[in-house]
Each structure stands twice: as C-alpha cells, then as structure tokens.
Amino acid sequence: MKPPGVSGDPRAVRLESRSLKTPQPQRAAMSVTVEQVNEALKGVVDPNTRKDLVSGREARNVRVDGANVSVDVELGYPARSQVEPIRAAVVDALRALPGVANVSANVYQKIVSHAVQRGVKTLPGVKNIIAVASGKGGVGKSTTAVNLALALAAEGASVGVLDADIYGPSQPMMLGITGRPESHDGKTMEPMEGHGIQASSIGFMIDPDTPMVWRGPMVTQALEQLLRSTNWRDLDYLVVDMPPGTGDIHLTLAQKIPVTGAVIVTTPQDIALLDARKGLKMFEKVGIPILGIVENMALHVCSNCGHVEHVFGQGGGERMSKDYDVEYLGGLPLDIRIREQADSGRPTVVADPDGPIAAVYREIARRVAVKIAEKARDMSLKIPSIVVQNS
C-alpha cells in the first residue's frame, strides 16, 4: 500500500519531497556606503585630465539612498563629445558595487575664470584669454588659432577670436566673414560672427589690399581698442591670434591684457624652433604660463602612395617641449586640405568635423582647456570691499 499523498509517478515523489523542505530566510540586502562609492570612482579616469574623478576633484555630491546612488561629475573644460563616455564609465563602475541597483550620474561642464598675470585686471565678458604665438611667420599660427577656437566651440564653449596681427589680418578670410561691424553707441562695436564664434579684427574695417603703414604706438593702440571696445558676449575663451615676432604688440599683451596662458606654434624645422624658443622665453619672462606646444607640418603623407615623409625634420616640437618642461599638445600633418579649407573660409574643424585632422585639433583644444582648468581660479571679483566708517 502506498503512503498517503504519494502518487505512482516517481517524478511526483521528487517534486513533493522538494516542496517539503524548510524555506530558508532571505539574505538581507547589502547597503553601499559613500566611502565605497568614492573608492569606485577612483577607478574611473578622465581621459582628458588623465586623473581619476576623485583626485581630479571632478566627482561631487555623492548621495546614497538604499540601493540608489547618484553623483555629479563637474568637468572644468568644454567636453560635449566626452560627457556620454564619462557618464557610461561612472555608471558601470558604480553598478558593479554590491547592493547598488540604480545609478544616476549627472556629467556637466562648468568653465570659470582663471588667474592671469599679476597686476592686470580681467576683461568684462571674457573668462579666459589664450594667446597663440609662434615667434616666426609662415608656420601655420593663424590656421592653428582659428581651428583651436572652432574646436573649443564644437566642444560646447562660448568662444571668440581676436586678430592681433594688425599688419596682416587673416581671420576675416579664414572665418569667411565679410562686412563691417555695427556700433550702437558710436563708441563700442559688436563682434562679427562666423561659424558660431565671435570675432574682431582690423581686417573688418579696412580694404583687404590696403597696407597698414603704422608705427608701433599706433599698432598697440589699435590692438587695445579692438580688444576693449568690442562688446564680447560672455566668452569662456578668447583666442588671440598673435603676429610673428616679439615686438610691441607682444609687450602690450603681456603688460596690459589679462592672458590666462599661451600656446606656441612651430614646425620641426630648426630655424622655426629657434624663433619659437624666443617666443616661449618672452612669455615666461612676463609671467604668462605656457599651455603647450603645437607642431605644424610634422609629417607629409603622399596622397598617391601613402609614403610618409618628414619634410621639415622630425621631433623638433617634442624636443622643445622636453627642453622647457612644457606639454607637447600634438602635431598636425602637412596636408593640402588644411590650407584649402582655411582659404575657403571653412577651416578644417568646420569643413570636415568628423575627419582625422579635426580630431587632432579637438584633442589639442581639450588639452589646452584642461591646462587652463588646472590653474588657480581668478578670485579678484569675489574679494569683498572693505569700507571703514567712523562710528
């Protein structure tokens, strides 16, 4: 006779015996701590600052609510193309923690004013000024300046360009801007605009074929007027395209204009490096930090066979960066498209935004912005005034 409750099917016996087991108590859910979250964030490296989010002081406002974790990541540089990859890295790192079910990562950029040379007041409407200089003409300084400005704008910054080369202004052509600037009060002028960036140049006010036969004092006065009489509208960065050499305009820039940092442009050629070194030393003497070195015409790739040739030498910019302990920001090829695109009024970052050369310009722009973000913040406008009154 079969025991009660047992069928003839042996599978039923197994099922019924399994159902008779005593249920085990469920394990209590683990609760993650803020310390554990911060430890996980130390494993997430910002590819642009090359520091983890904690040591780089980018991770902020860590909040833990049971199985839910949220964190803010503040980037001090324009990073439109970097927000999503950094956010995804943060989410993956925090979801790997035991006890975490939901992760909210808010990644955003916040660009502020940074310190300039001592004794110089900041410029209204402009947070940071970047001087692009070479020491020698013909090395692609203006092309670098305009593509740097456009790359910063493409990454989400508000950017302007000041053409400080009074004798040979080239930014109007490179930006494809024509016409004359407007003035609403007869004293100041509105910046011209091209490809989403603001611009000011003596070239907007003279005929392209008219030479500027001016002495030094007139040139420096014109530069200051261009800078201070232009109604710059809330710029994160103003890129100043400097003339070649180390003359009056450079001294005016160093003594009267609040410059956050300088970028030196050169080619690998020894004669270009000789003048670039002079330009670098000049900025050092007047207390303007060097943000890095950009090497133009670093190599040439044959469009027919792909053969790589170093027409102007090899490694000169990198050697110079090591000699002066400054960063080598990157190298650009000797490529006909860079020249054609600039001449047409649509520089490479605009003409071919997804191309390999534009990618180099954008990487250089992010590193320049990171170097600025690492500098001390400008606190001159935050110091309270002290008023002494007789009681």
C-alpha positions as CSV (number, residue, x, y, z in Angstrom):
1,M,0.0,0.0,0.0
2,K,1.4,3.5,-1.0
3,P,1.9,6.0,1.7
4,P,-0.8,8.7,1.7
5,G,-0.1,11.7,-0.5
6,V,2.3,9.8,-2.7
7,S,1.4,9.1,-6.3
8,G,2.6,6.4,-8.5
9,D,4.8,8.7,-10.6
10,P,8.4,8.7,-9.3
11,R,8.7,12.3,-10.6
12,A,5.9,13.4,-8.3
13,V,7.7,11.9,-5.3
14,R,10.7,14.1,-6.1
15,L,8.6,17.2,-6.6
16,E,6.7,16.7,-3.4
17,S,9.8,15.9,-1.4
18,R,11.3,19.2,-2.6
19,S,8.3,21.1,-1.6
20,L,8.5,19.7,1.9
21,K,11.9,21.4,2.5
22,T,12.0,24.2,5.1
23,P,12.2,27.6,3.4
24,Q,15.5,29.4,4.0
25,P,15.4,33.0,5.3
26,Q,16.3,35.6,2.6
27,R,19.7,37.3,2.9
28,A,19.4,41.0,3.9
29,A,20.3,43.4,1.0
30,M,23.7,44.9,1.4
31,S,23.8,48.7,1.8
32,V,26.6,50.5,-0.1
33,T,28.4,53.4,1.7
34,V,29.6,56.8,0.4
35,E,33.2,55.6,1.1
36,Q,32.7,52.6,-1.2
37,V,31.2,54.9,-3.9
38,N,34.2,57.2,-3.7
39,E,36.6,54.2,-3.8
40,A,34.9,53.0,-7.0
41,L,35.1,56.5,-8.6
42,K,38.9,56.4,-8.0
43,G,38.9,53.7,-10.7
44,V,37.3,55.9,-13.3
45,V,39.9,58.0,-15.1
46,D,39.0,61.1,-17.1
47,P,40.9,60.6,-20.4
48,N,41.4,64.3,-20.8
49,T,42.7,65.3,-17.4
50,R,44.4,61.9,-17.1
51,K,43.4,61.8,-13.4
52,D,40.7,59.8,-11.6
53,L,37.5,61.6,-10.8
54,V,38.3,61.8,-7.1
55,S,41.9,63.0,-7.2
56,G,40.9,65.4,-10.1
57,R,38.1,66.8,-7.9
58,E,35.5,66.2,-10.6
59,A,33.2,63.9,-8.5
60,R,30.8,65.8,-6.4
61,N,27.7,65.4,-4.3
62,V,27.7,61.7,-3.8
63,R,24.4,60.5,-2.5
64,V,23.3,57.1,-1.3
65,D,19.7,56.2,-0.7
66,G,19.4,52.4,-0.1
67,A,20.2,50.7,-3.4
68,N,20.1,54.0,-5.3
69,V,23.3,56.0,-5.9
70,S,23.7,59.4,-7.5
71,V,26.8,61.5,-8.3
72,D,27.6,64.7,-10.1
73,V,30.7,65.0,-12.3
74,E,31.8,68.5,-13.0
75,L,34.2,69.0,-15.9
76,G,36.2,72.3,-15.9
77,Y,36.6,72.2,-19.6
78,P,34.3,72.0,-22.7
79,A,33.6,68.4,-23.3
80,R,30.4,67.9,-25.4
81,S,31.9,64.8,-27.0
82,Q,33.2,63.4,-23.7
83,V,30.1,63.6,-21.5
84,E,28.4,60.4,-22.5
85,P,31.6,58.2,-22.4
86,I,32.5,59.5,-18.9
87,R,28.9,59.1,-17.7
88,A,28.8,55.5,-19.0
89,A,32.1,54.7,-17.2
90,V,30.8,56.1,-14.0
91,V,27.6,54.1,-14.2
92,D,29.4,50.9,-15.0
93,A,31.8,51.4,-12.1
94,L,29.1,52.0,-9.6
95,R,26.7,49.3,-10.7
96,A,29.5,46.8,-10.1
97,L,29.2,47.6,-6.3
98,P,27.3,45.0,-4.3
99,G,23.9,46.3,-3.2
100,V,23.6,49.0,-5.9
101,A,20.5,48.8,-8.1
102,N,20.2,52.2,-9.7
103,V,22.8,54.8,-10.6
104,S,22.3,58.4,-11.6
105,A,25.3,60.2,-13.0
106,N,25.0,63.9,-13.9
107,V,28.0,64.9,-16.0
108,Y,28.3,68.6,-16.9
109,Q,30.8,71.2,-17.8
110,K,31.5,74.4,-15.8
111,I,34.0,76.8,-17.2
112,V,35.2,79.6,-14.9
113,S,37.8,82.4,-15.0
114,H,41.3,81.6,-14.1
115,A,44.2,83.6,-12.8
116,V,46.1,85.9,-15.1
117,Q,49.4,87.8,-14.8
118,R,49.8,89.9,-11.6
119,G,48.6,93.5,-11.7
120,V,46.3,93.1,-14.8
121,K,42.5,93.4,-14.5
122,T,40.2,90.9,-16.1
123,L,38.2,91.8,-19.1
124,P,34.4,92.2,-18.9
125,G,32.6,89.5,-20.8
126,V,35.7,87.3,-21.2
127,K,36.6,84.5,-18.7
128,N,39.9,83.3,-20.2
129,I,42.3,84.6,-22.9
130,I,44.5,82.3,-24.9
131,A,47.4,83.8,-26.8
132,V,48.5,81.8,-29.9
133,A,52.1,82.8,-30.9
134,S,55.0,81.5,-32.9
135,G,57.9,83.8,-33.0
136,K,58.2,83.2,-36.7
137,G,55.8,83.7,-39.6
138,G,54.7,81.0,-42.0
139,V,54.4,78.2,-39.5
140,G,50.6,78.0,-39.6
141,K,49.9,80.0,-36.4
142,S,46.7,81.7,-37.7
143,T,45.4,78.4,-39.0
144,T,46.0,76.8,-35.6
145,A,44.4,79.7,-33.8
146,V,41.1,79.5,-35.8
147,N,40.9,75.8,-35.6
148,L,41.6,75.8,-31.9
149,A,38.8,78.4,-31.4
150,L,36.4,76.3,-33.6
151,A,37.3,73.1,-31.8
152,L,36.6,74.7,-28.4
153,A,33.3,75.9,-29.7
154,A,32.5,72.4,-31.1
155,E,33.0,71.0,-27.6
156,G,30.4,73.4,-26.1
157,A,32.3,76.6,-25.2
158,S,31.4,80.2,-26.0
159,V,34.5,81.3,-28.0
160,G,35.8,84.5,-29.6
161,V,38.8,85.3,-31.8
162,L,40.8,88.5,-31.7
163,D,43.0,89.1,-34.7
164,A,46.0,90.8,-33.1
165,D,48.1,90.8,-36.4
166,I,47.4,94.4,-37.3
167,Y,49.7,94.4,-40.3
168,G,48.5,91.2,-41.8
169,P,45.0,90.3,-40.5
170,S,43.9,86.9,-41.8
171,Q,41.0,85.8,-39.6
172,P,38.2,87.5,-41.7
173,M,39.2,85.3,-44.7
174,M,39.6,82.2,-42.6
175,L,36.3,82.6,-40.9
176,G,34.5,83.6,-44.1
177,I,33.3,86.9,-42.6
178,T,32.6,90.0,-44.7
179,G,31.1,93.4,-43.9
180,R,31.7,95.9,-41.3
181,P,31.0,95.7,-37.5
182,E,28.0,97.6,-36.1
183,S,28.1,100.2,-33.4
184,H,25.0,101.1,-31.3
185,D,26.6,103.9,-29.3
186,G,29.3,105.3,-31.6
187,K,32.0,104.2,-29.0
188,T,31.9,100.4,-29.0
189,M,31.3,97.8,-31.7
190,E,29.6,94.5,-31.9
191,P,31.8,91.4,-32.7
192,M,31.3,89.9,-36.1
193,E,30.3,86.2,-36.2
194,G,31.4,83.2,-38.2
195,H,30.7,79.5,-37.7
196,G,29.3,80.2,-34.2
197,I,32.2,82.2,-32.8
198,Q,32.6,85.9,-32.2
199,A,35.5,87.8,-33.9
200,S,37.2,91.2,-34.0
201,S,39.9,92.2,-36.5
202,I,41.3,95.4,-38.1
203,G,40.6,93.5,-41.3
204,F,36.9,94.2,-40.9
205,M,37.5,97.9,-41.1
206,I,40.0,98.3,-43.9
207,D,40.1,97.2,-47.6
208,P,41.9,93.9,-48.0
209,D,44.5,95.5,-50.3
210,T,45.2,98.4,-48.0
211,P,48.6,98.2,-46.2
212,M,48.7,99.3,-42.5
213,V,51.7,101.8,-42.6
214,W,51.7,102.4,-38.9
215,R,54.4,102.8,-36.3
216,G,54.5,100.8,-33.1
217,P,52.4,103.1,-30.8
218,M,49.6,103.2,-33.3
219,V,49.6,99.5,-33.7
220,T,49.4,98.8,-29.9
221,Q,46.7,101.4,-29.5
222,A,44.7,99.7,-32.3
223,L,45.1,96.3,-30.5
224,E,43.9,97.7,-27.2
225,Q,40.9,99.4,-28.9
226,L,40.0,96.2,-30.7
227,L,40.1,94.2,-27.5
228,R,38.4,96.7,-25.1
229,S,35.9,98.3,-27.5
230,T,34.4,95.1,-28.7
231,N,31.3,94.0,-26.8
232,W,32.3,90.4,-26.2
233,R,29.3,88.4,-25.1
234,D,30.0,86.1,-22.2
235,L,33.0,84.3,-23.7
236,D,34.5,81.2,-22.0
237,Y,37.6,81.7,-24.1
238,L,39.0,84.4,-26.3
239,V,41.7,83.2,-28.7
240,V,44.2,85.9,-29.6
241,D,46.0,85.3,-33.0
242,M,49.3,87.0,-32.3
243,P,51.6,88.4,-35.0
244,P,55.0,86.9,-35.5
245,G,58.0,88.2,-33.5
246,T,58.4,89.5,-30.0
247,G,57.7,93.2,-30.5
248,D,55.4,96.0,-29.3
249,I,52.2,94.0,-29.6
250,H,53.6,91.2,-27.5
251,L,54.7,93.5,-24.8
252,T,51.3,95.3,-24.8
253,L,49.6,91.9,-24.5
254,A,51.9,90.9,-21.6
255,Q,51.6,94.2,-19.7
256,K,48.0,95.3,-20.2
257,I,45.9,92.4,-21.3
258,P,44.8,89.6,-18.9
259,V,46.2,86.5,-20.5
260,T,45.5,83.1,-19.0
261,G,48.1,81.2,-21.0
262,A,49.9,80.9,-24.3
263,V,50.2,78.3,-27.0
264,I,53.4,78.2,-29.0
265,V,53.1,77.0,-32.7
266,T,56.2,75.8,-34.6
267,T,57.3,73.4,-37.3
268,P,60.0,70.7,-36.8
269,Q,62.5,72.9,-38.7
270,D,65.5,74.1,-36.7
271,I,65.1,77.8,-37.9
272,A,61.4,77.8,-36.8
273,L,62.3,76.2,-33.5
274,L,64.9,78.9,-32.9
275,D,62.3,81.7,-33.1
276,A,59.7,79.6,-31.3
277,R,62.1,79.3,-28.3
278,K,62.4,83.1,-28.2
279,G,58.6,83.5,-28.2
280,L,58.3,81.0,-25.4
281,K,61.0,82.7,-23.3
282,M,59.3,86.0,-23.8
283,F,56.1,84.8,-22.3
284,E,58.0,83.2,-19.4
285,K,59.7,86.5,-18.6
286,V,56.4,88.4,-18.4
287,G,54.7,85.8,-16.2
288,I,52.3,84.3,-18.7
289,P,52.2,80.4,-18.4
290,I,52.9,78.3,-21.5
291,L,50.0,75.9,-22.0
292,G,51.8,73.8,-24.6
293,I,53.4,73.4,-28.0
294,V,51.7,72.6,-31.3
295,E,53.8,71.3,-34.1
296,N,52.6,72.0,-37.6
297,M,53.7,70.3,-40.8
298,A,55.1,67.4,-38.6
299,L,54.9,65.0,-41.5
300,H,53.6,64.6,-45.0
301,V,51.6,61.6,-46.3
302,C,51.7,61.2,-50.1
303,S,48.1,61.2,-51.4
304,N,49.1,58.8,-54.1
305,C,51.2,56.1,-52.5
306,G,50.8,56.8,-48.7
307,H,54.5,57.3,-48.2
308,V,55.3,59.2,-45.0
309,E,58.0,61.9,-45.3
310,H,59.2,64.4,-42.7
311,V,59.7,67.3,-45.0
312,F,60.7,69.9,-42.3
313,G,62.5,67.5,-39.9
314,Q,61.3,65.2,-37.2
315,G,60.6,65.5,-33.5
316,G,61.6,69.2,-33.1
317,G,58.4,70.2,-31.2
318,E,58.7,67.3,-28.8
319,R,62.4,68.0,-28.1
320,M,61.5,71.7,-27.4
321,S,58.7,70.6,-25.0
322,K,61.1,68.5,-23.1
323,D,63.8,71.2,-23.0
324,Y,61.4,73.7,-21.4
325,D,59.2,71.2,-19.5
326,V,56.0,72.1,-21.2
327,E,53.4,69.9,-22.8
328,Y,53.6,68.7,-26.4
329,L,49.9,69.3,-27.3
330,G,50.0,67.5,-30.7
331,G,51.3,67.5,-34.2
332,L,49.4,68.3,-37.5
333,P,50.4,67.0,-40.9
334,L,51.4,69.0,-43.9
335,D,48.1,68.5,-45.7
336,I,46.8,70.4,-48.7
337,R,43.2,70.2,-47.2
338,I,44.1,72.3,-44.2
339,R,45.3,75.1,-46.5
340,E,42.4,74.8,-48.9
341,Q,39.8,74.7,-46.2
342,A,41.2,77.8,-44.4
343,D,41.5,79.7,-47.6
344,S,37.8,79.0,-48.4
345,G,36.6,80.4,-45.1
346,R,35.7,77.0,-43.7
347,P,38.6,75.7,-41.6
348,T,39.1,72.0,-41.1
349,V,37.1,71.7,-37.9
350,V,34.1,73.0,-39.7
351,A,34.7,71.6,-43.2
352,D,35.5,68.0,-42.1
353,P,34.3,67.8,-38.4
354,D,34.5,64.0,-38.3
355,G,37.8,63.7,-40.1
356,P,41.1,62.7,-38.5
357,I,42.7,66.1,-38.7
358,A,39.7,67.8,-37.0
359,A,40.0,65.1,-34.3
360,V,43.6,66.2,-33.6
361,Y,42.5,69.8,-33.3
362,R,39.7,68.9,-30.9
363,E,42.1,66.8,-28.8
364,I,44.6,69.8,-28.7
365,A,41.7,72.1,-27.7
366,R,40.6,69.8,-24.9
367,R,44.1,69.6,-23.5
368,V,44.5,73.4,-23.7
369,A,41.2,73.8,-21.8
370,V,42.3,71.2,-19.2
371,K,45.6,73.0,-18.7
372,I,43.6,76.2,-18.0
373,A,41.2,74.4,-15.7
374,E,44.1,73.2,-13.6
375,K,45.3,76.8,-13.0
376,A,44.2,78.7,-9.9
377,R,40.8,80.3,-10.2
378,D,40.5,84.1,-10.6
379,M,39.2,85.4,-7.2
380,S,39.6,89.1,-7.9
381,L,35.9,89.7,-8.4
382,K,35.0,87.7,-5.3
383,I,37.0,89.7,-2.7
384,P,34.7,91.9,-0.7
385,S,35.4,95.5,-0.5
386,I,36.2,96.9,3.0
387,V,34.6,100.1,4.0
388,V,35.8,101.9,7.1
389,Q,33.3,104.2,8.8
390,N,33.5,106.4,11.8
391,S,31.2,105.2,14.5
